[in-house]
Amino acid sequence: MKKISSIIKKVIFAIVLLYSYNLVAVSFNMVIPINFFTISFLTFLDAPGLVLLGLILKLFYWG
């Protein structure tokens, strides 16, 4: 039960982190979509994962 609650807390933190990033990044047109892949990526890597997703977005989609 403790493990499940820890995973649920991490998933909720990842959703809130990505949503707050998107609120700021919408003015720069660098929005990361909220989907299963990005939420699971951020659940396992936390804030460094958000930086990595931002770099991937910049390198592959912004040119």
MODELLER restraints for C-alpha pairs under 7 A, 6 or more apart:
rsr = mdl.restraints
at = mdl.atoms
rsr.add(forms.Gaussian(group=physical.xy_distance, feature=features.Distance(at['CA:10:A'], at['CA:43:A']), mean=5.50, stdev=0.5))
rsr.add(forms.Gaussian(group=physical.xy_distance, feature=features.Distance(at['CA:11:A'], at['CA:39:A']), mean=6.90, stdev=0.5))
rsr.add(forms.Gaussian(group=physical.xy_distance, feature=features.Distance(at['CA:11:A'], at['CA:43:A']), mean=5.38, stdev=0.5))
rsr.add(forms.Gaussian(group=physical.xy_distance, feature=features.Distance(at['CA:14:A'], at['CA:39:A']), mean=5.97, stdev=0.5))
rsr.add(forms.Gaussian(group=physical.xy_distance, feature=features.Distance(at['CA:14:A'], at['CA:42:A']), mean=5.42, stdev=0.5))
rsr.add(forms.Gaussian(group=physical.xy_distance, feature=features.Distance(at['CA:14:A'], at['CA:43:A']), mean=5.49, stdev=0.5))
rsr.add(forms.Gaussian(group=physical.xy_distance, feature=features.Distance(at['CA:14:A'], at['CA:46:A']), mean=6.65, stdev=0.5))
rsr.add(forms.Gaussian(group=physical.xy_distance, feature=features.Distance(at['CA:15:A'], at['CA:39:A']), mean=6.32, stdev=0.5))
rsr.add(forms.Gaussian(group=physical.xy_distance, feature=features.Distance(at['CA:22:A'], at['CA:31:A']), mean=5.29, stdev=0.5))
rsr.add(forms.Gaussian(group=physical.xy_distance, feature=features.Distance(at['CA:22:A'], at['CA:32:A']), mean=6.58, stdev=0.5))
rsr.add(forms.Gaussian(group=physical.xy_distance, feature=features.Distance(at['CA:25:A'], at['CA:31:A']), mean=5.69, stdev=0.5))
rsr.add(forms.Gaussian(group=physical.xy_distance, feature=features.Distance(at['CA:41:A'], at['CA:49:A']), mean=6.61, stdev=0.5))
rsr.add(forms.Gaussian(group=physical.xy_distance, feature=features.Distance(at['CA:42:A'], at['CA:49:A']), mean=5.32, stdev=0.5))
rsr.add(forms.Gaussian(group=physical.xy_distance, feature=features.Distance(at['CA:42:A'], at['CA:50:A']), mean=6.40, stdev=0.5))
